[in-house]
Amino acid sequence: MTPLPAVIRDGSLARCNTFGLSAVAAERWPVGSLDDLRAWRAASTGRRPIVLGGGSNVLFVAERIERPILHIQLRGRAVVDAAGDSVLVEAAAGESWHEFVLWSLEQGLSGLENLSLIPGTVGAAPVQNIGAYGVEITHTCEAVEVFDLEDGAFRWLSSAECAFGYRHSVFKRLPPDQQLITRVRFRLSRRFEPVLGYGELRAELARAGIEAPSARDVSNAVCAIRRRKLPDPAVIGNAGSFFKNPIVEPAVADRLIATHPDCPRFPGPEGRVKLAAGWLIERAGWKGHRRGAAGVHEAHALVLVNHGGASGAEIWQLAQDIRDDVAAKFGIRLEPEPRVITD
Ligand SMILES: Cc1cc2nc3c(=O)[nH]c(=O)nc-3n(C[C@H](O)[C@H](O)[C@H](O)COP(=O)(O)OP(=O)(O)OC[C@H]3O[C@@H](n4cnc5c(N)ncnc54)[C@H](O)[C@@H]3O)c2cc1C
């Protein structure tokens, strides 16, 4: 029988989440192989675990997490099919997302460059269909392998079955933590077609004097912008954007714009309108707000921060107050982007 992975009992999660919250995990099981996973399931008491990758999109509200945490550390990446210009590659769930992007560029493949420097793991990327600078993984993700914690079977889901949407996928619709992602496949290209719809990205390339960028140039430009703009979790705890940009019916957007003509609006899916959550929060007066050690970043209204020593409950209370205030002022209900773990 395969031995169980070594469990870490009553350990701090401070280094396992980018908010730097020092919640305690009753049981954290590092999962380094598929055998670890099978062994854990065989020995499990039936209590549903929490699946954790890099912890860059979670908020631990509870001070102590009683449910077992499966900490995904599966490694490996490979070219699966290199015939032709379109190349199939795969990576195990515990690989660092950014390292995987850099590896794909080293193979001469493009498609992921705009998603450079997004924190976290490959396995979490499909969960919210990560996106940045006009690209989401739905554009290149071909299939996702899952381990069903209920029946113990491995299955491949096609991209269509993943039902990707804006910061959304089937994994957010299913009961949480039932389907553990073990591997992800991407269809990348040897022929580079830049996606440069974002003015900021074009400006960054122009500043560097690059007229006909390579995929590597685009990746470097994205990294430069992100390093300049986004707060580094190693310096100040955060989980990136805390709220999703709301997608509303055109009539709702029209009503808002009638009273706030400077409110930015963008085309959304299915004829709907995407509004800027950051604008709503800033206009409601929360940018730079600080309550104890919990706060709203002074340059980014969308980023909630831990100035040092905040609890998850304090950050969550601040988030709820912001959400209620924005709803009262603009009639728009914001939804958190990170997973909020309360038990
Ligand atoms: C500074 C900063 C900038 C960011 N910028 C962006 C951005 O530009 N675009 C963007 O989309 N996101 C962004 N994010 C959010 C975050 O990087 C992504 O959501 C990332 O995919 C989370 O990866 P993770 O491994 O840290 O996941 P975790 O935080 O560990 O988990 C997130 C969710 O995925 C689930 N999960 C994790 N691994 C698995 C698995 N193997 N199988 C099943 N479920 C799993 C967890 O249960 C949880 O529900 C940013 C975060 C930070 C801190």
The ligand as a Gaussian input file, in Angstrom:
#p B3LYP/6-31G(d) Opt

LIG

0 1
 C       -0.432000      40.536000      -7.002000
 C       -1.473000      39.646000      -7.652000
 C       -1.822000      39.868000      -8.974000
 C       -2.784000      39.043000      -9.590000
 N       -3.104000      39.282000     -10.889000
 C       -4.012000      38.499000     -11.513000
 C       -4.346000      38.724000     -12.886000
 O       -3.795000      39.604000     -13.541000
 N       -5.289000      37.938000     -13.462000
 C       -5.892000      36.922000     -12.772000
 O       -6.747000      36.229000     -13.362000
 N       -5.598000      36.676000     -11.459000
 C       -4.667000      37.428000     -10.828000
 N       -4.366000      37.197000      -9.512000
 C       -5.056000      36.113000      -8.786000
 C       -4.256000      34.774000      -8.737000
 O       -2.910000      34.985000      -9.107000
 C       -4.858000      33.712000      -9.675000
 O       -6.214000      33.500000      -9.377000
 C       -4.118000      32.378000      -9.580000
 O       -4.570000      31.496000     -10.591000
 C       -4.291000      31.689000      -8.213000
 O       -3.374000      30.611000      -8.182000
 P       -3.010000      29.902000      -6.809000
 O       -2.230000      28.681000      -7.137000
 O       -2.360000      30.873000      -5.906000
 O       -4.455000      29.484000      -6.286000
 P       -5.001000      29.440000      -4.783000
 O       -5.089000      30.835000      -4.259000
 O       -4.233000      28.472000      -3.978000
 O       -6.469000      28.879000      -5.039000
 C       -7.418000      29.650000      -5.750000
 C       -8.655000      28.777000      -5.995000
 O       -8.320000      27.695000      -6.846000
 C       -8.556000      26.443000      -6.183000
 N       -7.467000      25.559000      -6.579000
 C       -6.132000      25.801000      -6.477000
 N       -5.445000      24.783000      -7.008000
 C       -6.359000      23.890000      -7.452000
 C       -6.275000      22.622000      -8.085000
 N       -5.111000      22.049000      -8.390000
 N       -7.430000      21.959000      -8.370000
 C       -8.626000      22.503000      -8.076000
 N       -8.780000      23.697000      -7.488000
 C       -7.646000      24.379000      -7.175000
 C       -8.582000      26.761000      -4.697000
 O       -9.363000      25.821000      -3.985000
 C       -9.211000      28.142000      -4.714000
 O      -10.607000      28.012000      -4.895000
 C       -3.400000      37.983000      -8.859000
 C       -3.028000      37.756000      -7.520000
 C       -2.056000      38.573000      -6.926000
 C       -1.639000      38.299000      -5.516000

